[in-house]
Amino acid sequence: MSPRPRQDVLANLETIYRDAYDRATKAGDKERMAQLDWSYQREQLILEVLMDVRDALGAIGDTASSKSALEKLETLRKLTKLR
């Protein structure tokens, strides 16, 4: 199963927040609008990071077919190592 394209994921996120934001706008709820704006930005950032990790792990899988299990684990450890 191939992962969903990045743009599709981000477009779905935008649709969800846009609908909620439009409802808050119609209700004149400025506090809710600000909250939704902040939440959208946070969720977008989280999704982008997760998709970057997904892409990196996919790249490891693509190039790792000839590597041993230990080499694959070492590559993953290097990828996730805190700097």
N, C-alpha and C positions, 0 to 999 in steps of 0.2 A: 504494500500500500504506500503510495507516495504522499508526502505531506502536502497540505493545501498551500497554494501560492501565497506568498507574503502579502501581496496587494489584496487578495480576497479576505484574508484574516483582518487586516487593518480596515478594509471597507466595511466589513461586518461590525467591527467595533464602532466605527463612526456612525453607522446607521442606528445602532442601539442608542448611543448617546445623543445623536441628533434628534431622534424622536422624543426622548425625555426632555431635552433642552427646549424643544419647540413647545411641549406641554407646559413647562415652567414659564416660558415667555408669555404664552397665552394667559396664564394665571397671574402674571405679573410678580412672580416669586423670584426676586433678585437674589436672595440668599441661596435658593436651590440652583439657580443658574450658575452662580459662582462656584458652588460645590460641584456641580456637574462638569464645569470647565476644568477644575483642578483634577477631579477624578479621571476625566478623559485623558488628560496629559499623563497622569501617573500610569494608567492602564496601558496606554500606548507605549510608553517607555518599557514597562515590564514585558509586554508582548514582543517588542523589538529585541530585547535582550534574550528572551526565550527562543525566538526564531534564530538569532545568531548562534546560540548554543546548539539548537537543532541542526543548523547548517554545518556547524563545525563537527558535530558528531557524525553527520552523514558523510562528510569529507573523510573522516577517519575510516569509516566503514568502506568507502569507495577505494581507498588506497591501501587498506589493511588486509586484503584478501590473502596476501602471501606472508603476512606477519604471524608470529605465534601469539597465543593468548596473552602471554606476559608482555610482549612488545605492545600489543594493543592497550593493555592496562596502563603501561608506562606512558603511552601517548595521551591517554585520557587523564592520567594524573598530572601531566605537564599542562594540559589544557585547563584544568580546574585549579591549579595551584594559585594560591593567593600571592599577590606581589606586594 
